[in-house]
Amino acid sequence: MRKITIDSNIKECCAEAVLGVLQCKIVIKEDEAAFLDLLNEKIAALAEVELSQANKREKIQATRKAYKALGKDPNRYRTSAEAMCRRISKERGLYYINNVVDINNYLSIKTGYSMGTYDLEQVQGDILWARAPEGTAYEGIGKDVLNIEFLPALFDELGPFGNPTSDNTRAMITENTKEILLVYYAFDGGNELLELLKEAEGLLQRFACGRDFQMQIVE
């Protein structure tokens, strides 16, 4: 299991910051009909939520509060979970990418936790979750250069590669990905994370040929 630690500059601002992490080998392929049924059912349910209520869910509120404590405007830099829920409330649905990315997104909109799933081969060495220094930026997936200063970001030996708003293209999931690191970003103490990691394990096993699972709660 890859070593992951949380920097004190996050804990000082957000005492209940926790990561739920799952590492495993997978097979990238198109979504199966049975999984799309699960995803579309959840999207249909969330589409009934008024746009003004899309960010009122407990997990989203906890992340927004953490962003403010870290010095980042959560309205300008929306978390990925909030952004997806807002999109669904506008009846714009979600983009379907591949089985692993879509499992990530399903679990995120279901729980309200922002999540990231990364190609472990592209992550070098130990991982540190830290408040990004002033001036830090990277190319976000589907975005131009993203200013991530003060965001709670994952760093490896090469620099930042993920955060609860948008991930870097460097460690994004592609058709060549063989091993992943799935991360729940929690700012509420993470009491449900072990159960949620087991749910992720079940979905990846069923729909992505997942194997060699390892999980941990990083506090």
C-alpha positions in Angstrom: 0.0 0.0 0.0 1.4 3.4 -1.0 2.4 5.5 2.0 0.1 8.5 2.5 0.3 11.2 5.3 -1.6 14.4 6.1 0.4 17.5 6.5 -0.1 19.6 9.7 -1.0 22.6 7.6 -4.3 20.8 6.8 -5.0 19.5 10.3 -4.4 22.9 11.9 -7.2 24.4 9.8 -9.4 21.3 9.5 -9.1 19.0 12.5 -11.5 16.4 11.1 -9.8 16.1 7.7 -9.4 12.4 6.8 -8.7 10.3 3.7 -10.4 7.0 2.8 -8.0 5.2 0.3 -8.5 2.1 -1.8 -5.7 0.6 -3.9 -6.3 -2.2 -6.4 -5.7 -3.5 -9.9 -8.5 -3.1 -12.4 -9.4 -3.5 -16.1 -10.6 -0.4 -18.0 -13.6 -1.0 -20.2 -16.9 0.5 -21.2 -19.7 0.7 -18.6 -21.9 -2.4 -18.2 -25.7 -2.0 -18.5 -26.2 -3.1 -14.9 -23.9 -0.3 -13.7 -25.5 2.3 -15.9 -28.8 1.4 -14.4 -27.4 2.2 -10.9 -25.8 5.4 -12.1 -28.9 6.6 -14.0 -31.2 5.8 -11.1 -29.1 8.0 -8.8 -28.9 10.8 -11.4 -32.7 10.7 -11.8 -33.2 11.0 -8.1 -30.7 13.9 -7.7 -32.3 15.7 -10.7 -35.3 16.3 -8.5 -33.2 18.4 -6.1 -33.6 22.2 -6.5 -30.4 23.9 -7.7 -30.4 26.1 -4.6 -30.2 22.9 -2.5 -27.5 21.1 -4.4 -24.7 22.3 -2.0 -26.7 21.8 1.2 -25.8 18.1 1.6 -23.8 17.4 4.8 -20.6 16.2 3.1 -20.6 19.1 0.6 -21.1 21.6 3.4 -18.2 20.1 5.4 -15.9 20.5 2.4 -17.1 24.0 1.7 -16.4 24.9 5.4 -12.9 23.4 5.1 -12.1 25.4 1.9 -13.0 28.6 3.7 -10.7 27.6 6.6 -7.9 26.9 4.2 -8.4 30.3 2.5 -10.1 29.2 -0.7 -13.5 30.5 -1.9 -15.8 27.4 -2.3 -18.1 29.3 -4.7 -15.4 30.1 -7.1 -13.6 26.7 -6.7 -16.5 24.3 -6.3 -15.8 20.8 -5.1 -16.2 18.1 -7.7 -19.1 16.5 -5.8 -21.0 19.9 -5.7 -20.2 20.6 -9.3 -21.7 17.3 -10.4 -24.8 17.7 -8.2 -25.4 21.2 -9.6 -25.0 19.9 -13.1 -27.6 17.1 -12.4 -30.0 19.6 -10.8 -29.8 21.6 -14.1 -30.8 18.4 -15.8 -27.5 18.2 -17.8 -26.6 14.8 -16.5 -23.0 13.6 -16.3 -20.4 12.6 -18.9 -19.8 8.9 -19.2 -16.0 8.2 -19.5 -15.2 4.6 -18.6 -16.1 2.1 -15.9 -13.6 3.3 -13.3 -14.1 7.0 -13.6 -17.9 6.5 -13.7 -17.8 4.3 -10.5 -15.8 7.2 -8.9 -18.5 9.7 -9.9 -21.4 7.5 -8.9 -19.9 7.1 -5.4 -19.2 10.8 -5.2 -22.7 12.0 -6.1 -24.3 9.3 -3.9 -22.4 10.3 -0.8 -21.6 14.0 -1.3 -17.9 13.3 -0.7 -15.5 14.7 -3.4 -13.3 11.9 -4.7 -10.4 11.2 -6.9 -9.2 8.1 -8.7 -5.6 8.1 -9.9 -3.4 5.9 -12.1 -0.9 4.6 -9.6 1.8 4.1 -12.1 1.9 7.8 -12.7 2.2 8.6 -9.0 5.8 8.6 -7.9 6.9 7.8 -4.3 5.1 8.6 -1.1 2.0 10.8 -1.0 1.4 13.9 1.1 -2.0 15.6 1.5 -1.2 19.3 2.1 -2.4 22.8 1.7 -1.0 23.9 -1.7 1.4 26.8 -1.4 0.7 30.2 -2.8 1.1 30.3 -6.6 0.7 26.5 -7.1 -1.1 25.5 -10.4 -1.5 22.6 -12.7 -3.5 21.5 -15.8 -6.8 20.2 -14.6 -8.7 17.5 -16.4 -10.9 19.2 -19.0 -9.7 22.6 -17.9 -6.9 25.0 -18.6 -4.2 25.8 -16.0 -6.0 25.7 -12.6 -4.9 27.8 -9.7 -4.8 25.3 -6.8 -3.1 27.5 -4.2 -4.5 26.8 -0.7 -6.5 23.8 -1.9 -6.0 20.5 0.0 -4.0 18.7 -2.6 -2.2 15.4 -3.0 1.5 15.7 -3.7 4.0 13.1 -4.8 7.7 13.4 -5.6 6.8 15.3 -8.9 4.4 17.7 -7.3 0.6 18.0 -6.9 -1.7 15.7 -8.8 -5.2 15.8 -7.2 -7.6 17.8 -5.0 -11.3 17.8 -4.2 -12.0 20.4 -7.0 -10.2 19.0 -10.0 -7.4 16.5 -10.7 -4.2 17.0 -12.7 -4.0 15.3 -16.1 -0.7 13.6 -15.1 -2.4 10.8 -13.0 -5.7 10.7 -14.8 -7.3 7.3 -15.6 -6.7 6.2 -19.2 -7.4 3.1 -21.2 -3.9 2.0 -20.3 -4.4 2.2 -16.5 -3.8 -1.1 -14.6 -3.7 -0.1 -11.0 -5.6 2.7 -9.2 -5.7 4.7 -6.0 -9.3 5.7 -5.1 -9.5 8.5 -2.6 -12.4 9.9 -0.5 -11.7 13.5 0.7 -13.5 13.8 4.0 -13.7 16.8 6.3 -16.2 15.4 8.8 -14.1 12.8 10.7 -14.9 10.1 8.1 -16.9 7.8 10.4 -18.5 6.1 7.3 -15.4 5.7 5.3 -14.6 2.1 6.0 -18.1 1.1 4.9 -17.9 3.3 1.8 -14.5 1.8 0.8 -16.0 -1.7 1.0 -18.8 -0.5 -1.3 -16.2 0.8 -3.7 -14.4 -2.5 -3.5 -17.6 -4.4 -4.4 -18.3 -2.1 -7.4 -14.8 -2.3 -8.8 -14.7 -6.1 -8.3 -18.1 -6.5 -10.1 -17.7 -3.9 -12.9 -13.9 -3.4 -13.3 -12.4 -6.9 -12.6 -10.9 -5.4 -9.4 -8.4 -7.5 -7.5 -5.6 -7.2 -4.9 -7.5 -4.7 -2.8 -5.8 -2.8 0.0 -7.6 0.0 2.0 -6.7 2.4 4.7 -8.1 5.4 6.6 -5.5 8.1 6.8 -5.9 10.4 9.8 
